[in-house]
């Protein structure tokens, strides 16, 4: 039989090893920080499905939570100094695998060929400026205050990850899919989000100046405290929740809205084609500040 106090102690130990707070862990599990606190105090216990997700986030084996497993969480490398990247010749020989790491203040600018080798890691204040991260699989990661400016994320898959206060300025994110992930306080100025799909997660308090929105889809996603501007073309909002979302100086064409409520959206100096306008009208959006495009 599992012991709630023992499980709680192990969760707390592993969480502190990767240097994330109870609130950060809760966000990645889509639960309250109070629930995590109860686990760590032994007042309640996560179910087996949640334990499996916890093991991925914390970078431990599922057996870590059994009584027979040592209570000490496995050590993970901490990178506190900038690392020197290998030469191009050396890079061709290396098979990067940075999964299950605790990376702090590391400089990986110019990194290439990472692909699926970066899951279940904690990254804080790291630099990936101008990196080729195309086709990346980022799964169960905590990425906080990192700089990815000018990097290529095209055709990547970001799953069950927490991205907070990161710089994605000028990044190419074409055809990238975010699922079960939360994007908060990030700067996506000049980022290209053509064909991006964001589903079953959240996006809030992020800067979207001059971002490219073309064939971008938001499905079952929370959107809050953000301003969309510029051309919004062939985009898709389905079953989304909006809170203090503004479309300002934007032109919306062929854009689909199918949500329970659009009351959390306001429009300032916007234009829309007939189809988009009717979608918004049907959803009882406040159409003040939006006019029909002339043929």
C-alpha positions in Angstrom: 0.0 0.0 0.0 1.3 3.4 -0.9 2.1 5.8 2.0 0.8 9.3 1.4 3.5 11.0 3.6 6.3 9.1 1.8 4.9 10.0 -1.6 4.6 13.6 -0.5 8.2 13.7 0.7 9.5 12.2 -2.6 7.5 14.7 -4.7 8.9 17.6 -2.7 12.5 16.3 -2.9 12.3 15.7 -6.7 10.6 19.1 -7.3 13.3 20.9 -5.4 16.0 19.0 -7.3 14.8 20.6 -10.6 14.3 23.9 -8.9 10.6 24.6 -9.6 8.0 25.9 -7.2 4.8 24.2 -6.1 2.9 26.7 -8.3 5.0 25.9 -11.4 4.5 22.2 -10.9 0.7 22.8 -10.4 0.5 24.8 -13.7 2.1 21.9 -15.6 -0.3 19.5 -14.2 -3.3 21.9 -14.7 -4.2 21.7 -11.0 -4.1 24.1 -8.1 -1.0 24.8 -6.1 -3.0 23.9 -3.0 -3.4 20.4 -4.3 0.4 20.0 -4.7 0.8 21.4 -1.2 -1.5 18.7 0.2 0.4 16.0 -1.6 3.7 17.2 -0.1 2.2 17.4 3.4 0.9 13.9 3.0 -2.8 15.0 3.3 -3.7 13.5 0.0 -2.1 11.5 -2.8 -2.1 11.8 -6.6 -3.7 8.9 -8.6 -1.6 6.5 -10.7 -2.2 8.5 -13.9 -1.0 11.7 -12.3 2.0 9.9 -10.8 3.0 8.8 -14.3 2.8 12.5 -15.5 4.7 13.6 -12.4 7.5 11.1 -13.1 8.0 12.7 -16.5 7.9 16.3 -15.2 10.3 15.6 -12.3 12.6 13.4 -14.4 12.3 10.3 -12.2 11.4 6.7 -12.9 7.8 5.8 -11.8 9.4 3.3 -9.4 10.9 6.3 -7.5 7.5 6.6 -5.7 7.6 3.0 -4.3 8.8 2.4 -0.7 11.6 0.2 -1.8 13.2 2.9 -4.0 15.8 5.2 -2.4 14.2 8.4 -1.2 16.8 10.6 -2.7 15.9 12.0 -6.2 18.5 11.3 -8.9 21.1 14.0 -9.4 20.7 16.1 -12.6 23.5 18.2 -14.1 23.3 21.9 -13.5 24.9 24.1 -16.1 25.8 27.4 -14.5 28.5 28.6 -16.9 28.2 29.2 -20.7 29.2 26.1 -22.5 31.5 26.1 -25.6 29.8 24.6 -28.6 31.7 22.1 -30.6 33.0 22.8 -34.1 30.8 22.1 -37.1 32.9 18.9 -37.7 32.4 17.8 -34.2 28.7 18.6 -34.3 28.2 16.1 -37.1 29.5 13.3 -35.0 27.6 14.1 -31.8 24.1 12.8 -31.0 22.7 15.4 -28.6 20.6 14.1 -25.7 19.8 16.8 -23.2 16.7 15.1 -21.7 16.0 15.0 -18.0 18.5 17.8 -17.3 18.4 20.8 -15.1 20.0 23.6 -17.3 20.6 27.0 -15.6 22.3 30.0 -17.1 23.7 27.9 -20.0 24.5 29.4 -23.5 23.4 27.0 -26.3 23.2 29.7 -29.0 23.5 28.3 -32.5 22.6 24.8 -31.4 21.5 22.4 -34.2 20.0 18.9 -34.6 18.3 18.7 -31.2 15.1 17.1 -32.4 13.6 14.8 -29.7 16.5 15.1 -27.3 15.2 17.6 -24.9 12.3 16.1 -22.9 11.5 16.3 -19.2 14.0 19.1 -18.6 14.1 22.2 -16.5 15.6 25.2 -18.3 16.1 28.6 -16.7 17.8 31.7 -18.1 19.4 29.8 -20.9 20.2 31.2 -24.4 19.3 29.5 -27.6 19.7 32.5 -29.9 19.7 31.7 -33.6 19.4 28.0 -33.0 18.0 25.4 -35.5 15.3 23.7 -33.5 13.2 22.6 -36.4 11.3 19.3 -35.8 11.9 19.6 -32.0 9.9 17.4 -29.7 9.7 19.3 -26.4 7.7 17.1 -23.9 7.0 17.8 -20.2 9.5 20.7 -19.9 9.7 23.7 -17.8 11.2 26.6 -19.7 11.6 29.9 -17.9 13.3 33.2 -18.8 15.1 31.7 -21.8 16.1 33.5 -25.0 15.2 31.8 -28.3 15.4 35.0 -30.4 15.8 34.3 -34.2 15.5 30.5 -33.8 13.7 28.1 -36.1 11.0 26.0 -34.4 9.2 25.0 -37.5 7.3 21.7 -37.5 8.0 21.2 -33.8 5.8 19.5 -31.2 5.6 21.1 -27.8 3.7 18.9 -25.4 2.6 19.3 -21.8 5.2 22.0 -21.2 5.2 25.2 -19.3 6.8 28.2 -21.1 7.1 31.3 -19.1 8.8 34.7 -19.7 10.7 33.5 -22.7 11.9 35.6 -25.7 10.7 34.2 -29.1 11.4 37.4 -31.0 11.7 36.8 -34.8 11.3 33.0 -34.4 9.9 30.9 -37.2 7.2 28.6 -35.7 5.6 27.5 -38.9 3.5 24.3 -38.6 4.4 23.9 -34.9 1.9 22.2 -32.6 1.5 23.1 -28.9 -0.7 20.6 -27.0 -1.5 20.7 -23.3 1.0 23.5 -22.8 0.9 26.9 -21.1 2.6 29.9 -22.7 2.7 32.9 -20.3 4.5 36.2 -20.3 6.4 35.4 -23.5 7.6 37.8 -26.2 6.6 36.7 -29.7 7.4 40.0 -31.4 7.9 39.4 -35.2 7.4 35.7 -34.8 5.9 33.7 -37.7 3.1 31.5 -36.5 1.8 30.4 -39.9 0.0 27.1 -39.6 0.6 26.8 -35.8 -1.9 24.8 -33.8 -2.4 25.5 -30.1 -4.7 23.1 -28.3 -5.8 22.1 -24.8 -3.6 24.7 -23.1 -3.3 28.4 -22.3 -1.7 31.5 -23.6 -1.7 34.7 -21.6 0.1 38.0 -20.9 2.3 37.6 -24.0 3.5 40.2 -26.4 2.3 39.6 -30.0 3.5 42.8 -31.8 4.0 42.2 -35.6 3.4 38.5 -35.3 2.3 36.6 -38.4 -1.2 35.0 -38.0 -2.0 32.8 -41.0 -3.8 29.5 -40.8 -3.2 29.6 -37.0 -5.6 27.5 -35.0 -6.6 27.8 -31.3 -8.6 24.9 -30.0 -9.9 24.4 -26.4 -7.4 27.0 -25.3 -7.5 29.8 -22.7 -6.5 33.2 -24.1 -6.0 36.1 -21.7 -4.5 39.6 -21.4 -3.1 39.9 -25.0 -3.5 42.1 -28.0 -3.7 40.7 -31.6 -2.9 43.1 -34.4 -2.2 43.2 -38.1 -3.5 40.6 -40.6 -5.4 37.7 -39.1 -6.1 35.4 -42.1 -7.6 32.0 -42.3 -7.4 31.5 -38.5 -9.5 29.3 -36.3 -10.8 29.8 -32.7 -12.8 26.9 -31.5 -14.1 26.3 -27.9 -11.7 28.9 -26.5 -12.1 30.9 -23.4 -11.2 34.6 -23.7 -10.4 37.1 -20.9 -9.3 40.7 -21.7 -8.3 39.8 -25.3 -8.1 42.8 -27.7 -7.9 42.9 -31.5 -6.5 46.3 -32.3 -5.7 47.8 -35.8 -6.4 44.3 -37.1 -7.9 43.0 -40.3 -9.7 39.7 -39.9 -10.4 37.7 -43.0 -11.8 34.2 -43.4 -11.4 33.6 -39.6 -13.6 31.2 -37.8 -15.0 31.8 -34.2 -17.0 29.0 -32.6 -16.9 29.5 -28.8 -19.4 29.5 -26.0 -18.7 33.2 -25.2 -16.9 36.0 -27.0 -17.6 38.5 -24.3 -14.0 38.6 -23.3 -13.0 40.1 -26.7 -13.0 43.7 -27.6 -12.2 45.3 -31.0 -10.4 48.6 -31.6 -10.2 50.1 -35.1 -10.6 46.7 -36.8 -12.0 45.4 -40.1 -13.5 42.1 -41.0 -14.9 40.4 -44.1 -18.5 39.4 -44.2 -18.0 35.7 -43.1 -15.8 36.6 -40.1 -18.2 39.4 -39.1 -21.1 36.9 -39.1 -19.2 34.4 -37.0 -18.6 37.1 -34.4 -22.2 38.3 -34.6 -23.5 34.8 -34.1 -21.3 34.4 -31.0 -22.7 37.7 -29.6 -19.4 39.4 -29.6 -19.3 43.2 -29.0 -18.9 44.4 -32.6 -18.2 48.0 -31.5 -14.8 49.0 -33.0 -15.1 46.6 -36.0 -16.3 47.5 -39.5 -17.1 45.4 -42.6 -14.5 45.3 -45.3 -15.7 46.7 -48.6 -15.6 44.3 -51.6 
